[in-house]
Amino acid sequence: MESLHKQITWDSITCLVVDDDKFSRTFIKTALYQIGIKNAKEAANAPEAIEILNSFKIDVILLDQQMPNKSGLEFARELKSGNLKDTENIPIIMITVDTKEKTVLDAKALGIQEYLVKPISPLALKKRICSAFGIKQERV
């Protein structure tokens, strides 16, 4: 019996990077580019992110926790609630400096698939994206 493996076509994935820090957004977009994801949108806050989500098909959201006005967890709760059109099933990967146990547990409870602590590496990001999509990564 042949086993089916999901494959990722990295250049067909569109990521949304939501982080209030411009340097962090640029760093994350560079890491995405290094792993083969060329389509990355960026937002500095939740309202900008919602605008992008309403305009583009987003495959995965990379979300900072510590942002002004609305935290990453608050925004994730909004996305998962089903109140916004077609956002409740988009995988979310939290990328943050916040390592508090409560934050990590709250993220898990919200259904956030993965949690990465800054600074990140392209390899760690690739592993988390594979995991968020439910793909076992092949050893190279």
Sequence and secondary structure as in RCSB ss.txt:
>XXXX:A:sequence
MESLHKQITWDSITCLVVDDDKFSRTFIKTALYQIGIKNAKEAANAPEAIEILNSFKIDVILLDQQMPNKSGLEF
ARELKSGNLKDTENIPIIMITVDTKEKTVLDAKALGIQEYLVKPISPLALKKRICSAFGIKQERV
>XXXX:A:secstr
         GGG EEEEE S HHHHHHHHHHHHHTT  EEEEESSHHHHHHHHHHS  SEEEE S  SSS HHHH
HHHHHTT STT TTS EEEEES   HHHHHHHHHHT  EEEESS  HHHHHHHHHHHTT      
